[in-house]
Amino acid sequence: MTGAKWAYALNQWDTNIDAFVRRREHERAFKTVSISGFSAVELTAVSFGAWEPLGTPQQIADLYGSLEQFRDVLRSCALDGVSSYVYDPFIGFDVEMGRGYDPVLETSIPKITETARWFAGALRELGGDVLVVRPAGSAWQTGPLGDEQIEALARCWNAVGAAVAEDGVALALHFDFLSALRLDDGLERLLDATDPEVVGVALDTAEFAIAGIDPVDFSTRHAARVRHVQLKDARAVVDDEEARTPHAEHFVRTEGGSRGILRWFFEPTDEGGLVDFVAFTEALAEQGYSGWIVVESDQSPHPAESAMVSGWYVQKVLAPILDGAEAKAPAIA
């Protein structure tokens, strides 16, 4: 049986520093997610104080009184809680908008581990069980990662994975299309170097597709490592040369690069994007995937509409595939 659970990411609502800061705005989003058929929300770790009230456990407690009171609000909106937190170690939390820590450096491991435990502990209280992390810097900054760098990253994430496991939280490495891990089989080499018991993968279908990696093939080859899924579509591919454009996060991802691409990510549908969602979901069903599937619509100009469109597609097309696999599973005596 798959036992997969469906959640929705809140990042598309948070488009500006003052766009998603009030409780009433949160509750509208929570209720939209709930009526669209999802049971939880995914949060993104952000360091900007009261302007990012869901960005850290402390900011949630400051606005809602405590993590438990925040979960009570989620329950009042017919959601079970928070599925997962997305944490980028390059973002610092010691001071607002501070600089974080590079996981390739040995000296960064204690601080990254401490911060990861902070978020993992919050997840435990909020009903979640996956910490999604950015495992390495960008291709334009580092170029291909050498063996020593891969080994250093593995030491960091093995330590973090073992630490958050003590909180009952799984660690999932999130590959993005500008990551240095796209060069010279970096992602495959890092997976080979890390402990599969404590380090998994967050398979983001759009990020993989934009980087030219087939998410169906990857999920089939690495079924045992896929601990988390982020589901969204894409319509354009970025090659290694474009990924190595200086300041690619801004020039390519935000501004659209030399091609002027206005939007990289789209709702999951069968309308001809790069991702074959039916084939991907069938692969998850065959593998018996039992984790969270978090639908995203980053950059959506209409967050509520995107959530409802995504919810319809999940309920009418994708969820029945997993439900059918579960129904066909042999009964356990």
C-alpha positions in Angstrom: 0.0 0.0 0.0 1.2 3.5 -0.7 -0.3 5.5 2.1 0.8 8.7 0.4 -0.5 11.9 1.9 -1.3 15.1 0.0 -0.2 18.6 1.1 0.1 22.0 -0.4 2.9 24.5 -0.3 2.2 28.1 0.9 5.1 29.7 -0.9 3.0 31.0 -3.8 1.0 33.2 -1.4 4.2 34.8 0.0 5.1 37.1 -3.0 6.2 40.2 -1.2 7.5 41.2 2.3 4.1 42.6 3.2 1.8 40.2 1.2 1.3 37.4 3.6 1.8 38.6 7.2 -1.7 38.7 8.8 -3.6 35.9 10.5 -6.7 36.5 8.3 -4.6 36.1 5.2 -3.1 32.9 6.5 -6.6 31.5 7.4 -7.9 32.3 4.0 -5.0 30.3 2.5 -5.5 27.4 4.9 -9.2 27.1 4.1 -8.5 27.3 0.4 -6.0 24.5 0.7 -8.4 22.4 2.8 -11.4 22.8 0.5 -9.1 21.9 -2.4 -8.6 18.5 -0.9 -5.3 18.7 0.8 -4.7 17.7 4.5 -1.6 19.8 5.4 0.6 22.7 4.3 4.3 23.0 3.7 6.2 25.9 5.1 9.4 27.6 3.9 12.1 28.7 6.4 12.7 32.4 5.9 14.6 34.9 8.0 12.9 38.2 8.0 11.3 38.6 11.4 7.7 39.7 11.7 7.5 40.1 7.9 7.8 36.4 7.6 5.6 35.1 10.4 5.6 31.5 9.3 9.3 31.5 8.5 10.6 30.2 11.8 9.2 28.4 14.9 9.8 31.6 16.9 7.9 33.8 14.5 5.0 31.4 14.5 4.9 31.4 18.3 5.2 35.2 18.4 2.1 35.6 16.1 0.0 32.7 17.3 1.0 32.3 20.9 2.7 28.9 20.5 3.2 26.2 18.0 0.3 24.3 19.5 -2.0 27.3 19.1 -0.9 27.6 15.5 -1.8 23.9 15.0 -5.1 24.5 16.6 -5.8 27.2 13.9 -4.8 24.8 11.2 -7.2 22.2 12.7 -10.0 24.8 12.8 -9.4 25.2 9.0 -9.8 21.5 8.6 -6.1 20.8 8.1 -4.1 18.2 10.1 -1.0 20.4 10.4 2.3 21.1 8.7 3.7 18.3 6.5 7.2 19.7 6.1 9.6 22.6 6.3 12.0 23.7 3.6 15.3 24.9 5.0 18.1 26.5 3.0 21.3 26.5 5.2 22.7 29.4 3.2 20.1 31.6 4.9 21.1 32.6 8.4 18.8 32.8 11.4 21.1 34.4 13.9 20.1 37.8 12.7 17.3 38.8 10.3 18.3 38.4 6.6 21.7 37.1 7.9 24.2 35.0 6.0 24.0 31.3 6.7 26.5 28.4 6.5 27.9 26.5 3.5 27.5 22.8 4.1 30.7 22.0 2.3 32.7 23.5 5.2 33.4 21.3 8.2 32.9 24.2 10.5 29.4 24.7 9.3 28.1 21.3 10.5 27.4 22.1 14.1 25.4 25.3 13.3 23.5 23.7 10.4 22.7 20.7 12.6 21.5 23.0 15.4 19.2 24.9 13.1 17.9 21.7 11.5 17.0 20.4 15.0 15.1 23.6 15.7 12.9 23.1 12.6 12.6 19.4 13.2 11.4 19.9 16.7 8.8 22.3 15.5 7.7 19.9 12.8 7.2 17.2 15.5 4.8 19.6 17.3 3.0 20.6 14.1 2.4 17.1 12.9 5.0 17.0 10.2 7.9 14.5 9.6 10.1 15.8 6.8 12.8 18.5 6.7 13.6 19.4 3.1 17.0 21.0 2.7 19.1 22.7 0.0 22.2 20.4 0.0 24.7 22.5 -2.0 25.4 25.8 -3.6 24.7 26.9 -7.2 26.5 25.8 -10.3 27.6 29.3 -11.2 29.3 29.7 -7.8 31.2 26.4 -7.4 31.4 24.8 -10.8 31.5 21.0 -10.7 32.0 19.6 -7.2 35.1 17.6 -6.7 35.3 14.3 -4.7 36.5 16.1 -1.6 33.6 18.5 -1.8 31.1 15.7 -2.3 32.6 13.9 0.7 32.3 17.1 2.8 28.7 17.5 1.9 28.0 13.9 2.7 29.6 14.4 6.2 27.3 17.3 6.8 24.1 15.8 5.7 24.8 12.4 7.3 25.2 14.3 10.6 22.1 16.4 10.1 20.0 13.4 9.0 21.0 11.4 12.1 20.3 14.4 14.3 16.8 15.1 13.0 15.9 11.4 13.0 16.0 11.7 16.8 13.0 13.9 16.5 11.2 11.4 14.2 11.9 13.6 11.2 13.3 12.4 7.8 15.9 14.5 6.0 15.3 15.0 2.3 17.8 16.7 -0.1 16.1 19.1 -2.5 17.8 19.3 -5.9 17.1 22.6 -7.8 17.7 23.3 -11.4 20.6 25.7 -10.7 22.3 23.4 -8.2 26.0 22.6 -8.6 24.8 19.0 -8.1 23.6 19.0 -11.7 27.2 19.1 -13.0 29.3 15.9 -13.4 26.7 13.6 -11.9 26.9 15.5 -8.6 23.5 14.4 -7.3 24.2 10.7 -8.0 27.7 11.0 -6.4 26.2 12.6 -3.3 23.6 10.0 -2.9 26.3 7.3 -3.2 28.3 9.1 -0.5 25.5 9.5 2.0 23.9 7.1 4.4 20.6 5.9 2.9 19.2 5.3 6.3 19.2 9.0 7.3 19.5 10.9 4.0 16.8 10.8 1.4 15.7 12.9 -1.6 12.9 15.5 -2.0 12.0 14.9 -5.6 10.7 18.1 -7.1 9.3 17.2 -10.5 9.7 20.6 -12.1 13.2 21.3 -10.8 14.3 17.9 -12.1 12.6 18.4 -15.5 14.0 21.9 -16.0 17.5 20.4 -15.3 16.9 17.8 -18.0 16.4 14.9 -15.5 13.4 12.7 -16.0 11.6 12.5 -12.7 9.9 9.1 -13.6 13.3 7.6 -14.4 14.9 9.0 -11.3 12.1 7.9 -9.0 12.3 4.4 -10.4 16.1 4.1 -10.0 16.1 5.7 -6.6 12.8 4.6 -5.1 14.3 3.7 -1.8 15.8 7.2 -1.4 12.7 9.3 -2.3 11.4 10.5 1.0 9.4 13.5 -0.2 7.7 14.7 -3.4 7.0 18.2 -4.6 4.7 18.2 -7.5 4.6 20.9 -10.1 5.1 21.4 -13.9 7.6 23.2 -16.1 7.7 24.2 -19.7 11.4 25.1 -20.4 14.7 23.4 -19.9 17.9 25.0 -18.6 21.2 23.5 -19.7 24.4 23.5 -17.8 25.8 26.5 -19.6 22.8 28.6 -18.7 22.8 27.3 -15.1 26.4 28.7 -14.9 25.3 32.2 -15.8 26.7 34.6 -13.2 24.1 35.3 -10.5 21.8 32.8 -12.0 19.4 32.9 -9.1 18.5 36.4 -10.0 19.2 36.6 -13.7 17.8 33.2 -14.7 15.4 32.2 -12.0 13.9 35.6 -11.2 14.3 37.5 -14.4 13.9 34.7 -16.8 17.4 34.8 -18.3 18.2 35.7 -21.9 15.0 34.0 -23.1 12.8 36.2 -20.8 10.9 33.3 -19.3 8.3 34.9 -17.1 7.3 31.8 -15.2 9.2 28.6 -14.6 6.7 26.6 -12.6 3.1 25.7 -13.2 0.2 23.7 -11.6 0.2 19.9 -12.3 -2.1 19.2 -15.2 -2.1 17.1 -18.4 -1.8 20.2 -20.7 1.5 19.4 -22.2 4.3 20.5 -19.9 7.6 18.7 -19.3 6.3 16.4 -16.6 4.1 13.4 -17.2 2.2 13.4 -14.0 0.2 10.2 -14.7 3.4 8.2 -15.4 5.1 9.7 -12.4 2.2 8.9 -10.1 2.0 5.4 -11.5 5.7 5.0 -10.7 5.1 6.1 -7.2 2.2 3.6 -6.9 4.3 0.8 -8.2 7.1 1.6 -5.7 4.7 1.8 -2.8 5.6 5.4 -2.0 4.2 6.3 1.4 5.4 9.8 2.1 4.0 13.3 1.5 3.2 14.6 -2.0 3.3 18.4 -1.8 1.7 20.3 -4.7 3.4 23.6 -5.5 2.5 26.5 -7.9 5.5 28.8 -7.3 5.1 32.1 -9.1 1.4 31.7 -9.6 -0.3 35.1 -10.1 -3.6 33.7 -8.7 -2.7 31.5 -5.6 -6.2 30.5 -4.6 -7.2 29.6 -8.2 -4.0 27.5 -8.6 -4.7 25.6 -5.4 -8.2 24.7 -6.5 -7.1 23.8 -10.0 -4.4 21.6 -8.6 -6.8 20.1 -6.1 -9.2 19.1 -8.8 -6.5 17.4 -10.8 -5.2 15.6 -7.8 -8.6 14.3 -6.7 -9.9 13.4 -10.2 -6.7 12.1 -11.8 -3.7 11.4 -9.6 -5.1 10.3 -6.2 -7.2 7.6 -7.8 -4.0 6.1 -9.2 -2.5 5.7 -5.7 -5.9 4.7 -4.3 -6.2 2.0 -6.9 -2.7 0.7 -6.1 -3.7 0.6 -2.4 -6.9 -1.3 -3.2 -5.1 -3.9 -5.2 -2.5 -4.5 -2.4 -2.9 -8.0 -0.8 -4.5 -8.1 2.6 -2.2 -8.7 5.5 -3.2 -11.7 7.5 
